[in-house]
């Protein structure tokens, strides 16, 4: 399921990229980027896992190396159908 991210939800990719600041005991300032979209997994194995992405990271994840677009909707449908993607 794909939905607009709630206010105050940060991008998971940015949190992974910029990380936790141990001195301040808080996320790095760059990691605190408002998420644009939240995707909730509906698979049996990963039921309910939420992943949130800012617009910049969402664009990175949907634009393939050849410039083609594989939208989150298309990715979710492929996952539901059990398709294996070969890059």
Secondary structure, 3 states (H helix, E strand, C coil): CEEECCCCCECHHHHHHHCEECCCCEECHHHCCECCEEEECCCCCCCCCEEEECHHHHHHHHECCCCCECCHHHHHHHHHHCCCCCC
